[in-house]
Amino acid sequence: MIVKSMTRLAAGAAFVCLLAAPAVAGETITRAPDETSLTDLQLAGKRIFEDARLSEPQGMACMSCHDPEHAFQGNNGSRIAVAQGSRPDVFGIRKVPSVMYKTYSPPFGFYKDEDEGENKLEARGGQFWDGRANDLQAQVSGPLTNPLEMNNPSTDAVVAKVKDADYASLLKEAFGDKVFDDPKSGMDKISQAVLAYEETERFAPFSSKFDDWLRGKAQLTAQEQRGYKLFIDPQKGNCTACHAGKPESKDPADWILTDFTYDALGAPRNAEIPANADPKNFDQGLCAAPGLAAKLPKDIELSSLCGAFKVPSLRNVAISGPYFHNGSIKTLRDAVAFYATRDTDTAHWYPRQGDGVNKFDDLPDEAKANVNIKEVPYDRRAGQKPRLSWQEVDAIVAFLNTLTDKGMK
């Protein structure tokens, strides 16, 4: 498993209202009690992250969709699976991912699976469901200028707003008085500040019951232990095939619970997403990521990546539903059951079509062949017994509930 080292600096995440008038130049920045350990750069990143003036129109901040108390994910008050943008009639096309533990992801690229001793290259790393941002710093500007999200007309407009903000002096302290003179460089510095905040311990506290169990400071219940064993069993849940961890390790950092790869699971179509009112609209994930074609190794066909989305970490998964890239599965139990019965009870998950079932209905026909049907537990077929019983599904859910960090809800 590829793991990126991370600076460990304590940081709180209490919301600070930032709609007050800009401070006078040179005025001392007031810190909340939970901000005293932050550097100027980290504090600047926190203020940017919380600033509801940085959308067009004003009223939406990064934290509107990445709620600190909800594992840094959310939907800006939307009642459907995808987030509402800065305007009440505009919605995204994918579920908002959590920002927690994201600094562990390597930059986007095609890597050999060294753990398995294979020479085959596979897409890994990057940010967003389709990996279109190379790393976490590159991710910052995307939502700020996306018309479905914060809707700024350009990064220049974002830089101008930050320049006039009451925390601008923090960026000047970190980068010099001319930090905003060149808008392109200014956006880069703004992204560095947000990254510095996202590298603090607040985003990777490793404070769950599971982490305490790894450290020998807590006990799992009998059902939770059974769920853990099923989770790592290659003939049962086989969850660690993608949601990677090292059973021989007691170091929580070896349990990010993702291998950062991309997989096509064939999640059911979500009719709640406004864009899906068009029956010809299909979100094909990785193969549609901007600029991907230029990065492809010679032996990988672009079409083979259609339908693949990045494997998320399962940390805090119990409080971060709905599930999958399109939020089509509402509950955690159903998400686990989907893995187990997708291929044995297709009519439960997919709509009828004529005399049969439109399996993998959120993909065009030509991309359906990319869906993973070989790995356990997807290697079952109609009429066969699923790899997991309902009692075993419940046990895995019980284990997944141990992955919630303290202070989350």
Steps between C-alpha positions, in 0.01 A plus 500: 500500500631843407498738796600863502658642815304772673587782734334449837395826658200527731218710361138561584219558258256727682310717255600865498256748349678692227238742375634792703661801332868462396752582768729801482840417347741384766225417750572195714303192398292369789532127551237272646621267779521209258715703259791585727718216373456589133771676302404817314479299179279231653275762656471678165396170344240444770354848449487451123334161552231662719445822303147520363589812301703298253204384292292678238259605631633506855379249755685177422835398647715191451365378833144529371563170324780381729349526848768461773256314728390264225836360390556804281230403255145623446268652242446873572144440617394292202230240557628276225818295471703775334583844634321825426724763348520867587166550324191317627406351162844356418625159611813293452524172313681290762488444874741721695795293626649549845826694520622293794815289451536641146862605548597133497405465135796499259498731196295368210686257278524146370679277747608137517334298774817432696317334790365233265822470300319586177643697209161617381452876527187637665367849562555613857494816707393853424192675635128504417305191396667512157853598606497816291701693760854367530521561874323670788647841427384482139153408624438835673421720201254257337195551724568876526451548125258216421164653396323211676679580823643835617459654155777760488565615142876449531782437743585870460163582660578266790839663557338845502254391768771348720715812455219707653427255782580568864747209508703616195777612732560134595589421140723807482680383814556162339586606143584871506312822428483433124321168535192628314675703228496213250158326503637166377767495770245628750267206432793264545573653841133481599503130408817448704328653801195275471729200455695599813174499697393167350832348604427562868392228739139620485468327162666176610458455876505118504269516801245229425421195710680294237814712544482454876461125444808496279690678778376252760288762678153370415317173442274417206174320572459143379293621203751772414785249511304265277439789258871582497590140416243494219628837379854370449407146390582467125226238459225694681488881504841541336461869584872564542556415134406866440447649846853411593647437842781289639371229737852448633531867601371676812590844361180689410686669212517158334120493500392788275247250360549584136763399247428826308416306183198525270235235459182457298227371730190566291318699769127543424390821329382775734189671364530777763797655319353773276742426214363146486161626379665460161503123435801545273708652780756262645776586745784277386755606760870451437496475119331842477748679728643807324846440356509129580555387142837676491614314814406148391770233475518345153347169603187646666193582294308808614169319455608232751488762777139604443279441802793499744499729803755548775480262795421715808636444848252325727603709799186670637292309246214448747424874503579586141207357305344485249747272329692460174593782262137576421351450846262238364516278810353667806610286795823333603334160534365527147844599374654184648207292378547641150855366488374157608184467287552726199544197273279247679190720538528756221128577495530646849756759389418577138180584305306266282558520126268299284514141620825552688694745717702799385811406695760776551237749381714808574747413225467494121496151353857524370637570851316221682771251409742697724306424818686281748335156496802283578620594848339363815220574589397598142576151363150366571221469241123481503385193689825461691544555871650842582842509665341663805189407696278770648650433843846547353392824333384623842833404655695696239274800559572472872872506427464798266332690783826475696673718238334827608740753648417659834297821478328406175126464458 
